[in-house]
């Protein structure tokens, strides 16, 4: 109803507000940005059973959505940007990485970085995935998981605000004791370290140009290349973010609550 037109009047169609299907779960609110209605709930990571205690953190970066996501898929930058934290050890040589596409909207990345002693980096086909101790999981368009150990996970969700800003949500899940109280305290304490690591990324990523077109990629960028293939097929999201006029489908966009 439009008050100025009275209760007996029918508002014109051009005043109708567009609505979007929403889904809430796992502490996230998803928004369906495609045409029609989704035929299933949004996907979530299947290896999170048993994780209860966690800590959350969120902040807005002055960076485009693709740049924010690709930073977390980049296995090459760790020994440089995070030289004194998660990239310690100077493992600058990237073997592979092995990228296993699970379906049209999700994939797993197995990193195998080593100290460079002059050896040739191995191709993905030459790497033994069974030797992997940790991995990255990604569900298009914006859910990311770092499987550190069977008892520790870091999740990230990326919510575009506009073409130049993205909100990043970090969830830290430790499972050290099985006690929600003790593990919750550990999660809160550990989040300070995760924030520090995140801000190491922020200093670099916010200095990049927003557009990803024209980038020169190498073999170590295989996860980024796969993400871009998915993104450039998604005509709804690329149109909303004014990224391109590419063709394709749409999906759920998760956002921390």
N, C-alpha and C positions, 0 to 999 in steps of 0.2 A: 504494500500500500504506500502511496505517496500522499502524505497528509494534506498538502495544498490542493490535491485533486479530489479529496473527500473519500469516505469509505465506500461509497456506491460506485466509484469509478475503477476501471481496470487499467493498471499502469501499462504504458506502451512497451513493446518488446525491447526497444533500444535502451530502456532503463534497467533491464534485467541484469543482475550481477552474475558473472560466471562462477560456477561452483566446481570443486574438484573432489574426487573420491579420496578419502583419507583412511589410513590404517595405523593403529597404534600397537606396538609390541616391542619388547626388549628395551624399553626406555627410549624408543624412537618413534617419531611420528612421520609416516611416509605420505607423500602426496603423489597422486597419479596425474602426470602432465600430458598424457597422450589422448587420442580420440577415443570415444566410447568409454567402456568400463573394463577394468582388469578382470581376467578370468581366474586369477589365483592370488593369494596373499604374496607380499614381497618375500624374496629369498633372504635367508639369514645363515650365518655360519653354523655348520653342523657339529663342530667340535667344541662347543661352549658348555656342554652339559656338566654340571657339578661346580660351575663357577658362580658364586653368589656375591661375595664381598667385592666391591670395586670402588674406585675413585673416579671422578669426572672433572674435566676441565674444558673450557671453550673460549675461543677468541676469534676475532675477525682479522683477516689479513687483507691488505690492499693488493690483491693479486687475482688474476682470472681463475675461474674454476679449473680449467685443464692444467694450469701450472701447479695449483695446489695439490691436485690428485697425483700428477706425474712425479712430484717430488718424493712421494711415498713409494712410488714404484721404481725409483732410480737406485740400483744397487751399486752404481759406479762412484757416487759422491761420498760415500761413508768415510773413507780414510782421510778425506780432505776437509769436508765441512765438520765432521764429528771426530777429528783426530784425537781428542782427549776424552771422548766418551764412548759411544757405541762403535766408533770406527778405529779404536786403538789397535795397534799392531802393524800399521802401514801395509795392509793387504790391498794394494792398488791394482793388482792384476785380476781381471774378471774372467773366470772360466764359465762358458755358457753365456748367460744363465739359462737354466732349463725352465721353459714356460709351458705349462700343461693346461690347455684350454679344456675346461670341464663341460661347458655347453656354450650357448650363444651369448650368455651374459656373465660368465664367471671363469676365472682361471687361477692357477697357483704358480708361484715363482719360487724356484729353488736356487738361492745364491751360493756360489762357490768361489769366494775371493781368496787370493793367496798373495804372499809377499813375492814381489817381482825379482827373481834372481837371473833373469835373462831367458827363461823358458817361454815357449809359445803358449798362448792361452788355448785351452781346450774348447772345441766346439761343443754345442749342447748335446750332440749325439755321442760325444766321447765321455760325458760325465755320468758317473754312477749315482742316480738319484737316491738309491738305498743308503748312501753315505750321508745324506743331508740330515743335519741336526735341527734345523729350523726352516721355516718357509714363510712366504707372504701369500695371503689369499685376497682376492678382489672380486667383489660382486658389483657389476655395472648398475648404475653409473657412479656410485660414490661411497661404497662400504669397503673398508680395508682392514685386514687383520694381520698382525705380526705374531706368528706362533714362535715364541721364544723357547719355552720348554713345555712339557705336559702340564706343568703347574703354574704357568705364567703366560698371559696374553696381553697385548695392547691392541685396542680397536680404535679406528678413526673413521669419522663420518664427515663428509664435505657438503656443505649447503651453500650454493651460490646465492649471493644477495643481488648482484647485478653483474655487468660485464667486467667490472674491475675489483669486486670484493667477494670474499668467500669466508664463511664461518667454518672453523675447524673444531670438531668435537673429539676429545681424546678420552677414552675409557681404559683404565688400567685394572686388570684382573689378576691378583696373585692368589694362589691357593697353597699356602705354606703349611697351615695347621689343620684346616678343615673347620676352624672356629670362625664364624662370621664376624665376631667382635675383634679377635686378634688379627685376622686377615684384613679386616676393614681398616684397622689402625696402620697396618703395613702398607695398604694401598694408598692411604692419605699421605704417608711419609714418602713413599716412592714416587708420588705424582710430582714432587718438587724436582726430582731428577728428570722426569719425562718433560716437564715444562722447559727445563734448561735445554734439553736436546731439541725440542720443538723450536725454541727461539734461535738456536744455531741455524736451523733451516730457514727461519723467517728472514734473517739478515740477508741470506743469499737470494731466496725466491722473490722477495719483494723488489729486488734490484733487476729482475728479468723483465723483458718486454712482455706484454700480455699475450700477444698473438703467438701461436705455436707454428704458424705457417712459415716456411723457409728454414726451419731448424735442420741441422745436419746430424743424423743419427748414426750410431755405430752398433755393432753386434750386442754390446752390453745394454743397449736401449730396447731390447726385444719386448720387455713388458710394456714400455711406453708405446711402442708401435702398435701392439695389440689393443691397448686402450684407445688409441686414436682411431683405429679401424672401427671399433664399436661406436665411438663418439660421432665420427663423420657419417655413419649410417643413420644416426638418430636425428631425423629432420626436425622433430618437435623441440628437443632440447637445444640443438644448435641454433634454431630460430629464436627461441626464448633468450638465449645468451648472445645472440647476434654473432655467432662464430662462423657459420657458413650457410650455404643453401643446399647442403647435401641431403640425400634421401635416405629413408629408413624408418625404423620403428621407435617405440617409446617404452618407458618403464617406470618403476617406482623410484622415487628420490627420497632417501631416508634423512631425517633430521632429528638430532638429539632434543629431548624435551626439557 
